[in-house]
Amino acid sequence: MLARWGVTVAFPPWSIMQIALAGATLVPIALIWIAARGPFRWWKDAIIAGVATVFLVNVLVPHLIAAIALGGYAPGIITALILNLPICSLVIRHVARGGLLSPARLRLAMAAGALMLPLTTGTILVIAAMLQPGRTT
């Protein structure tokens, strides 16, 4: 899709993608596990809202945008729309109604979550570019 628009990106090799996918799975699980243990605290609700926001942003970028650009389907769009969108929306709604997190802290947690997706994606692309065969540093 990027090539169609004249954008060249050093795509990560599969070995880097495996590490990234493992991290994208294990880090949210670890964060939710931490937030779910012990007594309720506002910062635990902030973690949950932030993680849910990462998955909501991921519905839009890249899944929904790619599906529109590719004429209706992109890998992952079904899971994103059927699971991530409703579940993460309900989680954020539940956190907002829970009373432990002020509206300002909820907005901050969601903003931090929204920034995590481009930051991690950008980091993976930079590392992949640095590891490309034939690259000299």
N, C-alpha and C positions, 0 to 999 in steps of 0.2 A: 504494500500500500504506500509506504514512504517513497519507494522508487518511482511510483506513478506520479508523485508530486515533485520529483527531482531532489529528494532529501536523501543524503547518504549518511548512514549510521553504521558504526562498527558493531555489528551484532555479536553478542557474547557467544563463545563456543558452548557446546552442550554441557561441558563439565562445570562451567561458571553458572549456567542456568540451573543445574541440579543443586548447587550450593545455594543459589538465590531462592529457589523454590522451597528448599528445606528451611531456610531462614524465614521465608514468608509464611510458612506453616507453623514452625516451632515458636517463633517470637510471640505472635498473637496468643497462642495457646499458653505460653508461660505467663504472659501479662494477665490474661483472664484468670489463670490459676491463682496468681498472687492476689488479684482483686477479690476472688471468691472466698478466700480463706480468712478466718477470724472475724472480728466485729466489723460492722458497717462503718465506713469512713467516707468522707466526701471525696478524697483523692482516689479511692477505689472506684467510685462511680465515674470519676474523670477518666481513669484508665479505660473502663468499659466503653464510655462514650467515644473516646479517641480511637480505640480499635474498631468500633462499629463504623465510625466515620471513614476510616481508611478503606473499609470494604464498600461503603457507599460511593466514595469517589472512584473506586475501581470499577464500579458498575458503569459509570459515565466514561471514564478514561482508563483503559482504552476500549472496553467492550462495546458500549453503545455507539460511540463515535466510529469505531471500526465497522460495526454492523451497518450503519447508515452509509458509510463511505464505500463499503463492498457490496452494497445493494441488498441488504437484508440479513445477512448471516456473517458472524465471525466466531471463531472458536471461543467458548466460554460464555457467550451471550445468554444462552438458556439458563445456565446456573446463576449467572449474575442477576437476571430478571426474576427468576422464580424463587431463588433462595436468598441471595444477598440483599436485594432491594427490600423485600418485605420484612425479613428477620431483623436486619440492622436498623431499619426504620422503627420497628417496634421496640427494639432494645433502647434506642435513643429516646423514644417517647416514654418508656418505662423509667429511665434514668431521670428524665426531666420532671416526671410526676412524683418521683421518690422523695423529694424534699431535702435530700442531703447535699445536693449540688445547686448552688445559686445560678440564676440565669447567666451571669457574667462568667462564672467558672465553666458552665456548660459550653458556652460559646468559645471560650479559650481552649477547652479540651477538644472540641470539634475542629477548631482551626489548626491545632497541633496535629490532629489526626489527618486532616486534609493535606498538610504539608509533608507528611511522612511518605506518601506514595511517590510524588515526584523526586523527593530527596533520595529515597532508596533506589528508584529506577535510574536516576542519574548516576548514582554511585556505581551501580552495576555496569552501566554503559562505559563509564570512565575506566573502571578496572578492566573490562573486556578490551577496550582500545589499547590499554597499556600491555595487555598479555597477547596481543595479536602477533602471530609469527612474523619474523622479519622486522619488527619494530625495534628501533634502537633508542635508548634513553640517554 
